[in-house]
Amino acid sequence: MAVLQFDLQVTDTHSKARTGKITTDHGEILTPIFMPVGTAGSVKAVTQQQLEKDVKAQIILGNTYHLYLRPGLEVLEKAGGLHHFNGWYKPILTDSGGYQVFSLAGTRKIKEEGVTFQSHIDGSSHLFSPESVMDIQRVIGGDIMMAFDECPPGGSEYDYARTSMELTHRWLNRCFNRFDATADKYGYTQNLFPIVQGASYKDLRKQSCEYVASKNATGHAIGGLSVGEPEPVMYEICDWCCDHLPAEKPRYLMGVGTPWNILECIGLGIDMFDCVMPTRNGRNAMLFTTKGVINIDNKKWEFDYSPIDNGIDCEASNYYSKAYLRHLMKSKEFLGYTIASIHNLSFYRWLVAEAREHIVSGDFVSWKNEQILLLKQRL
């Protein structure tokens, strides 16, 4: 058992982009990395075997809110944690459930103790506190656990953002107290990442960066972005946070985003990303490709028998034609959702791997700028 290690390898001379290697007890993660989201213990419509062999994922996410409600902690603990329950033996990151709870605006109440909320499944009442969320994530068994925070909505007023950030910091102290007072489960090391908040206010973000850095955690997350603020503001705050977080620890930007968002934020110094976009958009017929964005529902693909995308190393993308995938989508065949999800996840994996290669070769910025123009095209 060993705590998470981060080896910073190459830093770009023309931007803040960097490559690194994260080492956990369940394996290594080469950064920059995109992490598929497995909300309820499963990346929707994709098997663990497909994630490993076709998508070549190195780490996936589990969602504390959903796993706590179903299947529940007793089932997960008796299984030996989520790795054994779902058969994924590479690293897992668990979020705190905070974002899901705070999105239940009509049925939750925030107080110093924590957040009370109603289950979306049966309406039952529950309390998430910093302590209970640490205990829940211990049982789920993530290699990386996230601190419990409040995520203020985009465009929050300054006073609300400051009060929210201060609450997040008080909760962070309680998270670390509980984390330090409890043992790793299942025979491997679990790591706690704190989350930077402060909305779009630079002075608050600086305070938050300094506060979370003082905890000497193995990594840091930036939360509260991509929640409705304009893209330029997201980039500005991301850039600012990277300037005020330790360079020797991995930086995780939560819930971001489009392929061009990811490339821009790699250039600002981010190492880790997650987003439901590749799978959710894939199930709704939007494909991200090396030549631009495709709506596979469009009639123009009806007789297009060329591969979905032969520019990436993905069996599904190279094997199935656009016409066939369009047919599956039109027919609402589940296989269509699987192929589209595998393709989009593989594209995201290809994108961050290419970014890594161009950081190493020294031409990341020019490659990024070309790619963003290309990838934003609607085909």
C-alpha positions in Angstrom: 0.0 0.0 0.0 1.3 3.4 -1.0 -0.2 6.9 -1.1 -0.8 8.4 -4.6 2.3 9.6 -6.3 2.5 12.2 -9.1 5.6 12.4 -11.3 5.7 15.6 -13.3 7.4 14.7 -16.5 7.4 17.4 -19.3 6.2 21.0 -19.1 5.6 22.8 -22.4 7.8 25.8 -23.0 5.0 27.9 -24.7 2.1 27.1 -22.3 1.4 25.6 -18.9 0.6 22.2 -20.5 2.4 19.3 -18.8 2.6 15.5 -18.8 2.8 13.3 -15.8 2.2 10.0 -14.2 -0.1 9.3 -11.3 0.5 6.0 -9.5 -2.1 4.4 -7.3 -2.4 0.9 -5.8 -4.7 -0.1 -8.7 -2.3 1.1 -11.4 -0.8 4.0 -13.3 -2.5 6.9 -15.0 -0.7 8.9 -17.7 -1.7 12.6 -17.7 -3.3 14.6 -19.2 -6.2 12.1 -18.8 -9.9 12.0 -19.5 -11.9 9.8 -17.0 -15.2 8.2 -18.2 -18.1 8.8 -15.8 -19.6 5.6 -14.4 -22.4 7.2 -12.4 -24.2 4.2 -10.9 -21.2 1.8 -11.0 -21.4 1.6 -14.8 -20.4 3.8 -17.7 -23.7 3.9 -19.5 -24.1 1.3 -22.4 -20.4 0.3 -22.2 -19.1 -2.9 -20.6 -15.9 -2.9 -18.4 -14.2 -5.1 -21.0 -15.0 -2.6 -23.7 -13.7 0.2 -21.5 -10.5 -1.6 -21.0 -9.9 -3.1 -24.5 -11.4 -0.6 -26.9 -11.6 2.7 -25.0 -8.3 1.9 -23.2 -9.5 3.8 -20.1 -7.1 4.1 -17.3 -9.5 5.3 -14.6 -13.3 5.7 -14.2 -15.6 7.6 -11.9 -18.2 6.4 -9.5 -20.9 8.6 -8.1 -21.4 8.7 -4.3 -25.0 10.0 -4.4 -26.3 7.3 -6.8 -24.3 4.4 -5.3 -25.3 5.3 -1.8 -29.0 5.2 -2.8 -28.7 2.1 -5.0 -27.4 -0.6 -4.6 -26.5 0.8 -1.2 -23.6 0.5 1.2 -24.3 -3.0 2.5 -24.2 -4.5 -1.0 -21.0 -2.7 -1.9 -19.3 -3.5 1.4 -20.1 -7.2 1.2 -18.8 -7.3 -2.4 -15.5 -5.9 -1.2 -16.0 -2.4 -2.7 -16.9 -1.1 -6.1 -13.8 -2.7 -7.8 -15.0 -6.2 -7.0 -18.7 -5.3 -7.4 -18.4 -4.1 -11.0 -15.2 -5.9 -12.1 -13.1 -2.9 -12.8 -9.7 -3.4 -11.3 -8.0 -0.2 -12.4 -8.2 3.1 -10.5 -11.6 4.5 -9.5 -12.3 8.1 -8.4 -15.4 8.8 -6.4 -17.1 12.2 -6.3 -18.6 13.4 -3.0 -22.2 13.5 -4.2 -22.2 17.2 -3.5 -22.9 18.3 -7.1 -25.9 15.9 -7.4 -27.3 17.0 -4.0 -27.0 20.7 -4.8 -28.7 20.2 -8.1 -31.8 18.9 -6.2 -32.5 22.6 -5.4 -36.2 22.0 -4.6 -35.7 19.1 -2.2 -32.5 19.9 -0.2 -31.6 22.2 2.7 -28.0 23.3 3.3 -26.9 24.0 6.9 -23.7 23.8 8.8 -24.1 20.2 9.7 -24.5 19.2 6.1 -27.2 18.8 3.5 -30.6 17.1 3.9 -32.1 15.9 0.7 -34.9 13.7 -0.7 -34.0 10.6 -2.7 -35.0 10.9 -6.4 -35.9 7.1 -6.2 -38.4 7.0 -3.4 -38.6 10.4 -1.8 -36.9 9.3 1.5 -35.0 11.8 3.5 -31.2 11.6 3.9 -28.3 13.7 5.4 -24.9 14.1 3.7 -22.4 15.6 6.1 -18.6 15.8 5.6 -18.2 12.9 8.0 -20.8 10.7 6.4 -19.6 11.4 2.9 -16.0 10.3 3.9 -17.5 7.1 5.4 -19.6 6.4 2.3 -16.6 6.8 0.0 -14.5 4.6 2.2 -17.1 1.8 1.7 -17.5 2.5 -2.1 -13.7 2.1 -2.2 -12.4 4.8 -4.5 -8.7 5.1 -4.9 -9.3 8.9 -5.0 -12.1 10.4 -2.8 -13.4 13.9 -3.2 -14.1 16.3 -0.3 -17.7 17.4 0.4 -18.2 20.9 -1.0 -20.9 23.3 -1.9 -21.0 24.1 -5.6 -22.5 27.6 -6.1 -24.4 28.2 -9.4 -22.7 30.1 -12.2 -23.2 33.9 -11.9 -23.4 33.7 -8.1 -23.3 37.1 -6.3 -20.0 37.8 -4.5 -21.4 37.5 -0.9 -23.0 34.1 -1.7 -19.8 32.9 -3.3 -17.8 33.9 -0.3 -20.1 32.4 2.2 -20.3 29.2 0.2 -16.5 29.0 -0.1 -16.1 29.5 3.6 -18.6 26.7 4.3 -16.7 24.5 1.9 -13.5 25.2 3.8 -15.1 24.4 7.2 -16.5 21.2 5.7 -13.0 20.4 4.3 -11.5 20.5 7.8 -14.2 18.0 8.9 -13.5 15.8 5.8 -9.8 15.6 6.7 -10.5 15.0 10.4 -12.8 12.1 9.5 -10.5 10.8 6.7 -7.5 10.9 9.1 -9.4 9.1 11.8 -10.5 6.2 9.6 -8.6 3.4 8.0 -8.3 2.5 4.3 -10.6 -0.3 3.4 -10.1 -3.4 1.3 -6.3 -3.4 1.6 -5.3 -0.5 -0.6 -4.6 3.2 -0.1 -7.4 5.7 -0.5 -6.6 9.4 -1.2 -8.6 12.5 -0.5 -8.6 15.5 -2.9 -9.9 18.9 -1.7 -11.9 21.1 -4.0 -11.3 24.8 -4.9 -14.4 27.0 -4.9 -15.0 30.7 -5.2 -17.2 31.1 -8.3 -15.8 33.6 -10.8 -14.1 35.8 -8.3 -10.3 35.8 -8.4 -9.7 36.9 -4.9 -11.9 34.1 -3.6 -10.3 31.5 -5.9 -6.9 32.6 -4.7 -8.0 32.2 -1.0 -9.4 28.8 -1.8 -6.4 27.6 -3.7 -4.1 28.6 -0.8 -6.5 27.0 1.8 -6.7 23.6 0.0 -3.0 23.6 -0.7 -2.3 24.1 3.0 -3.8 20.6 3.6 -0.9 19.0 1.8 -3.2 16.5 -0.1 -2.0 14.2 -2.8 -3.9 16.2 -5.4 -6.4 19.1 -5.9 -9.6 19.6 -7.8 -11.2 22.8 -9.2 -14.9 22.8 -8.9 -17.7 25.2 -9.7 -16.8 25.8 -13.3 -18.8 24.8 -16.4 -21.9 25.6 -14.4 -23.3 28.3 -16.6 -20.6 30.9 -16.8 -19.3 32.0 -20.2 -16.4 30.0 -21.6 -13.9 32.9 -21.4 -14.6 33.2 -17.7 -14.1 29.5 -17.2 -10.7 29.7 -18.9 -9.7 32.8 -17.0 -10.6 31.2 -13.6 -9.0 27.9 -14.5 -5.8 29.7 -15.5 -5.8 31.7 -12.3 -6.3 28.6 -10.2 -3.5 26.7 -11.9 -1.2 29.6 -11.0 -2.1 29.3 -7.3 -2.1 25.5 -6.9 1.1 23.5 -6.3 2.8 22.4 -9.5 3.9 19.1 -8.0 0.4 17.8 -7.4 -2.1 16.7 -10.0 -4.9 19.2 -10.9 -8.4 17.9 -11.7 -10.9 20.2 -13.4 -14.3 18.7 -12.5 -17.1 18.2 -15.1 -15.4 19.8 -18.2 -16.2 19.4 -21.0 -16.1 19.7 -24.8 -13.0 18.5 -26.7 -12.0 22.2 -27.2 -12.6 23.0 -23.5 -10.2 20.1 -22.6 -7.5 21.2 -25.1 -7.6 24.8 -23.8 -7.5 23.7 -20.2 -4.6 21.3 -20.8 -2.8 24.4 -22.0 -3.6 26.2 -18.8 -2.1 23.4 -16.6 -4.9 20.9 -16.0 -4.0 17.2 -15.7 -7.4 15.4 -15.1 -10.8 15.8 -16.7 -14.2 14.1 -16.5 -17.6 14.7 -18.2 -20.7 12.9 -19.1 -20.7 14.6 -22.5 -19.1 11.8 -24.6 -21.6 9.2 -23.5 -24.7 11.4 -23.0 -24.2 13.2 -26.3 -23.4 9.8 -28.0 -26.7 8.4 -26.9 -28.3 11.4 -28.5 -26.6 11.0 -31.9 -23.8 13.5 -31.5 -20.4 12.1 -32.4 -17.1 13.9 -31.8 -14.6 12.9 -34.6 -11.1 13.9 -35.8 -12.7 16.0 -38.5 -15.5 17.7 -36.5 -18.9 17.1 -34.9 -21.4 14.8 -36.6 -25.2 14.5 -35.9 -25.5 10.9 -37.0 -29.3 11.3 -37.2 -29.0 13.6 -40.3 -30.1 12.2 -43.6 -26.8 13.0 -45.2 -25.3 9.9 -43.5 -27.9 7.5 -44.8 -25.8 6.2 -47.6 -22.3 6.9 -46.1 -20.7 3.5 -45.8 -17.3 4.9 -44.6 -16.1 4.2 -41.1 -17.4 6.4 -38.3 -13.8 7.6 -37.8 -10.7 5.8 -38.9 -8.5 8.6 -37.5 -8.5 7.0 -34.0 -7.4 3.6 -32.7 -10.9 2.2 -31.8 -12.3 -1.0 -33.2 -15.9 0.2 -33.1 -15.0 3.5 -34.8 -13.0 1.8 -37.6 -15.4 -1.2 -38.1 -18.9 0.3 -38.2 -20.1 2.6 -40.9 -21.9 5.9 -40.4 -24.9 4.6 -42.4 -25.2 1.5 -40.1 -24.9 3.6 -36.9 -27.5 6.0 -38.2 -29.8 3.1 -38.9 -29.3 1.8 -35.3 -30.0 5.2 -33.9 -33.1 5.7 -36.0 -34.3 2.2 -34.9 -33.5 3.0 -31.3 -31.4 -0.2 -31.1 -29.3 -0.3 -27.9 -26.3 -1.4 -29.9 -26.3 2.1 -31.5 -26.0 3.7 -28.0 -23.1 1.4 -27.2 -21.2 2.0 -30.5 -21.7 5.8 -30.2 -20.5 5.8 -26.5 -17.5 3.7 -27.2 -16.6 5.9 -30.2 -16.9 9.2 -28.3 -15.0 7.9 -25.2 -12.2 6.5 -27.5 -12.1 9.9 -29.3 -11.6 11.7 -25.9 -8.9 9.2 -25.0 -7.2 9.7 -28.3 -7.4 13.5 -27.9 -5.6 13.6 -24.5 -3.1 11.1 -25.7 -2.3 13.2 -28.7 -2.1 16.3 -26.5 0.5 14.4 -24.4 2.6 13.5 -27.4 2.6 17.1 -28.7 3.6 18.5 -25.2 6.5 16.1 -25.3 7.4 17.0 -28.9 7.2 20.8 -28.1 4.5 21.8 -30.6 1.5 21.6 -28.4 0.2 25.2 -28.8 0.2 25.2 -32.6 -1.3 21.7 -32.7 -4.0 22.7 -30.1 -5.0 25.8 -32.1 -5.4 23.9 -35.3 -7.3 21.1 -33.6 -9.8 23.4 -31.9 -10.7 25.0 -35.3 -11.1 21.5 -36.8 -13.0 19.8 -34.0 -15.6 22.6 -33.7 -16.7 22.1 -37.3 -20.2 20.8 -37.8 -20.0 18.2 -40.6 
